[in-house]
Amino acid sequence: MRNKKFIWFTSVIVVLYFATISVFYQLPFATGLTIFQDVSRSHWAAYDIEYMYNQGLMKGRDETLFNFYPQAQMTRSELVALMLRVDGVDLATLDPAATSKFTDIPSIHWVNPVLADAQTLNMIPFKDVANGQFQPDQPITRGELAQAVVQSLHLEMTTSMEGVIPVTDIAGNPYEPAIQTMIANKYAKGYEDGTFRPDVIADRATVASLFAKALRETRPETKTDSTAKKGGGK
């Protein structure tokens, strides 16, 4: 009789334990998703997004909800901050009182210390800042993204298109050398119609993809999947 009561009591405790877990603790993502609940395993940039997260370089915008917003735009300020992280800078150590040379940055804007450090490190990828305007909240383009990857990883420029499919719409573009370098190294590629679309806004998934592919190749110690391929991103 005692054994039956013990078993019954134990069963009740176990049931209550798992019921409590189900109520007070929920996984941040469902089966079939990455660590972000808005990025499925089948998403074309899923592996690259997780890689950037695992390296501490990119995170979600809703940390409590674990959303990455892969189709959202990235601003110029966010891109330069990412470039510094890629270059090994701990943004928490930057002087919060530092200011940049740009005249359109409000004194209370969070990017001020980032830009001050980026100027010193030559980490400003935009070709239209000679007039002193940075446009901190403007979305970045695919051409600017290519320049940012090349610049922050200190890649050697190349014009060789041997073994890759060239794109048809970058001639004369201010970011042409950087785009060619990305394509030549298979860190990026064009669309099916043979274009790169350098002036199109780059979403967060594309940012993660281009950076991740270049980083895994130039810093092989950071690879987390031996089956990862260098190509495949947009």
ChimeraX attribute file (.defattr): number of C-alpha atoms within 10 A of each C-alpha:
attribute: neighborCount
match mode: 1-to-1
recipient: residues
	/A:1	6
	/A:2	7
	/A:3	8
	/A:4	9
	/A:5	10
	/A:6	11
	/A:7	12
	/A:8	11
	/A:9	11
	/A:10	12
	/A:11	12
	/A:12	11
	/A:13	12
	/A:14	11
	/A:15	10
	/A:16	12
	/A:17	11
	/A:18	11
	/A:19	12
	/A:20	11
	/A:21	10
	/A:22	11
	/A:23	8
	/A:24	7
	/A:25	10
	/A:26	9
	/A:27	9
	/A:28	15
	/A:29	17
	/A:30	13
	/A:31	9
	/A:32	11
	/A:33	16
	/A:34	20
	/A:35	21
	/A:36	25
	/A:37	18
	/A:38	18
	/A:39	24
	/A:40	17
	/A:41	15
	/A:42	11
	/A:43	15
	/A:44	16
	/A:45	24
	/A:46	20
	/A:47	20
	/A:48	23
	/A:49	29
	/A:50	22
	/A:51	24
	/A:52	20
	/A:53	17
	/A:54	13
	/A:55	15
	/A:56	11
	/A:57	19
	/A:58	20
	/A:59	18
	/A:60	17
	/A:61	11
	/A:62	11
	/A:63	11
	/A:64	8
	/A:65	13
	/A:66	18
	/A:67	18
	/A:68	23
	/A:69	18
	/A:70	21
	/A:71	11
	/A:72	13
	/A:73	19
	/A:74	22
	/A:75	20
	/A:76	23
	/A:77	22
	/A:78	18
	/A:79	23
	/A:80	23
	/A:81	23
	/A:82	22
	/A:83	24
	/A:84	21
	/A:85	17
	/A:86	20
	/A:87	15
	/A:88	11
	/A:89	16
	/A:90	11
	/A:91	15
	/A:92	9
	/A:93	8
	/A:94	14
	/A:95	13
	/A:96	15
	/A:97	10
	/A:98	14
	/A:99	19
	/A:100	19
	/A:101	13
	/A:102	18
	/A:103	12
	/A:104	12
	/A:105	20
	/A:106	12
	/A:107	13
	/A:108	10
	/A:109	11
	/A:110	12
	/A:111	22
	/A:112	24
	/A:113	20
	/A:114	26
	/A:115	26
	/A:116	20
	/A:117	22
	/A:118	19
	/A:119	12
	/A:120	9
	/A:121	12
	/A:122	11
	/A:123	22
	/A:124	23
	/A:125	23
	/A:126	19
	/A:127	10
	/A:128	11
	/A:129	12
	/A:130	9
	/A:131	8
	/A:132	13
	/A:133	13
	/A:134	21
	/A:135	16
	/A:136	21
	/A:137	13
	/A:138	14
	/A:139	19
	/A:140	24
	/A:141	22
	/A:142	22
	/A:143	25
	/A:144	24
	/A:145	27
	/A:146	27
	/A:147	25
	/A:148	25
	/A:149	27
	/A:150	21
	/A:151	19
	/A:152	22
	/A:153	16
	/A:154	11
	/A:155	16
	/A:156	9
	/A:157	15
	/A:158	15
	/A:159	14
	/A:160	13
	/A:161	15
	/A:162	9
	/A:163	9
	/A:164	12
	/A:165	13
	/A:166	18
	/A:167	20
	/A:168	12
	/A:169	14
	/A:170	19
	/A:171	11
	/A:172	8
	/A:173	12
	/A:174	16
	/A:175	22
	/A:176	18
	/A:177	19
	/A:178	24
	/A:179	31
	/A:180	23
	/A:181	23
	/A:182	24
	/A:183	23
	/A:184	21
	/A:185	22
	/A:186	22
	/A:187	25
	/A:188	25
	/A:189	24
	/A:190	19
	/A:191	12
	/A:192	9
	/A:193	8
	/A:194	13
	/A:195	14
	/A:196	22
	/A:197	17
	/A:198	21
	/A:199	14
	/A:200	13
	/A:201	20
	/A:202	23
	/A:203	20
	/A:204	21
	/A:205	24
	/A:206	24
	/A:207	28
	/A:208	23
	/A:209	26
	/A:210	27
	/A:211	27
	/A:212	27
	/A:213	26
	/A:214	22
	/A:215	21
	/A:216	20
	/A:217	16
	/A:218	13
	/A:219	11
	/A:220	10
	/A:221	9
	/A:222	14
	/A:223	16
	/A:224	14
	/A:225	10
	/A:226	6
	/A:227	7
	/A:228	12
	/A:229	12
	/A:230	17
	/A:231	16
	/A:232	14
	/A:233	21
	/A:234	18
